[in-house]
Amino acid sequence: MSETSLKGRLGALALVAPLVLFLAIFFAWPLVSMLKESVSDPVGSHAFPLTAAVAGDWDRQSEPPEALKQAFVDDLRAIDDQQLLGDAVRRLNSAQNGFRTLMSRTIRAVEEQPEGPLDLVAVDRRWADVRFWRAVADSTNPYTDRYLLAALDYERDASGRISALPAETSANTAILLRTLGIGAVVTLACALIGLPYAMLVASVDGWKRQVLLGAVLLPLWTSLLVRTAAWFILLQEQGLINDTLMSLGLIGSPLPLIFNRLGVVIAMTHVLLPFMVLPIYSVLLSIPRNLMPAAASLGAPPWRAFLRVLLPLSLRGVVSGSLLVFMTAIGYYITPALIGGAQDQMISSVIAFYAIGSANWGMAGALGAILLVATLALYTVYGRLSADRAGGR
Amino acid sequence: MPLSQSNIRFEKVSKAYGTLRVVDDLDLTIDEGEFLSLLGPSGSGKTTILMMLAGFEAPSGGTISVGSQRIDPLPPHRRNMGVVFQNYALFPHMSVAANVAFPLEMRGTPRLEIDSKVARALDMVQLGAMKDRRPAQLSGGQQQRVALARALVFEPSVVLMDEPLGALDKQLREQMQLDIRALHKRLGLTIVFVTHDQSEALTMSDRIAVFNRGKIEQIGTPREIYDQPRSRFVAQFIGETNLVEGTLAEAGDAGATVKLEGGGTIRVQPSDLRPEAGRILVSVRPERIRLGPDAASENAYPATVTDAVYHGDHLRIQLDNGAFGFVAKADRKTAEFNPGDRVMVSFAPSDCWMLPA
């Protein structure tokens, strides 16, 4: 390669470097660390390095070998970071109930006898129970799938097999399905409103088109919070809609429009409508104007011309719009939190609870990862579909 | 001319957008089996007339009928006319075969019959091998032929074409002109063909209607339109011509004499034109002008060559005789002409045509 082209290439690299750096720092790195958080479990391996080294030699079924017990005692003697020890105890207790008292008794015994072998069973009978040793050995593995399993309402039982959590202890799957369900309903509602609306916008021109486009773009220019608050005012029991309907005598008592699924769907449909209308509108603009007259001249009445020509050609926009709306909808947080009831919370509010409420980054990361996988799967399907269509041309 | 069963009649048809009258009080009869070109500059109303015939525009006044039936109240899908659009208007999401099958499906033709008719229509435009392709995979000329097959497959008796060859390059356009002409003859179609290309209109049509500002300036066979233009607009729009202004001095059965503005006279062929004030225009086509010392004719003038341009098949020569300027087309092999050369210019009275000033 000549020197000038190498220089040119370096210049080009220098130009894209800010972008690459930005993406790496603010996009790739948080994503990777979130994904890592969902499978990492570093406390045990940090607190008990000697135990970690020999844990692999044990089959986790038989009596634990003496080397393992001695390594654990040595680890407890070596540890001087009280914070780390506290984390380790909490970690062990979350895997096996009773560790809190067991560990405080054991630590005291270790402090009293800083040298030589120690008979742990004599300190506490529970050290004879193989389940406690299994928890210790498991905690030294720096990677875990328990967050991911818990995010889908599964756990590993005593023998290490994957089994479903009892229905009353976790509702992640139900909330995930609810999220996908609300996303689907909102997408459908957006498509049903957005397609005719986009056709209307594309069929007029001049100031009428500007006004119609402005009406659908307006929500994008106002804050999400303001829009949601506006729906709050409109939908509440003494709100504009109920008052109007009641004063018209159409209903006797206020309709329940807020703090339920209906309210969430109405508000989200409004907020996400631009993401449906704009792709359809741009596809409609690219359809040659003389196709509908051509269909008419060939003997197609207006509705058949619509079904056979305009609708199939605008479907590309409907598919892109649906994808945008659905992917945005399943990540929604504020609107269901303000307008929905307890039964309308979506997966993002659970993630927020784990991330902000209980500082359980593992669970937050795992739920986020599952949302990400769902979105990527959908996007792959879309990519495959649109590639097929392009290939058919 | 006997009125046949399904001729198309426009009676007092007009179309206005606001105060702009695009078509003004049009009377026009199109005979069955005729190839009629609507020729005119853009904005002359020719496309609007086609759109009214197809049903995409409603007339502001007047009636349009086919045979004894009024069609102006009918929606486009019930008029049973094939339309070929300027940009083909093929359905991009359908294969070539599906495009051609569309009008048959709309008419509820049985599947088997559709397949055989589509195959026949595509063979007719030599595109049988392309039936599974998408329109985007075809060249412009091929797309145009698909559009033609689609407009003909349901056997309409009238086919409307809106500048169908405008987007094609010259060679392809000339080939398509011949193809359309041949189809017209073979299928006995009535074709209404909108174009702004006068040579296209001259080569293809049985009759040409020349439009200007929403009105027909002249309607007639290509020969009549070219050789006997009735107005300055037609004379200048169709082909190139030399117009000389003068007054009618004498007229008889053998011919007429026109006195020119700058002196001299021109003998012209007999005409029944009798302008009130005697003011008249004489039109002489450039290719009818003879040049050279041997020119001997009733109309002979000395002139000076001001410019000579080589065009391959002919020479285009600008001349000036003091009183008026001329453009002549000369055989490129007759002689060399250079600016400043003195030549004799002549033209036969039978090549001189009078029209109102």
Interface residues (C-beta under 8 A of the other chain):
Chain A: P288 N290 L291 P293 A294 A295 A296 S297 L298 G299 A300 P301 P302 R304 A305 R308 V309 P312 L313 G392 R393
Chain B: A54 G55 F56 P75 P76 H77 R78 R79 N80 M81 G82 V83 F85 Q86 N87 A89 L90 F91 P92 H93 F102 P103 M106 R107 R134 A136 Q137 R150 A151 F154 L160
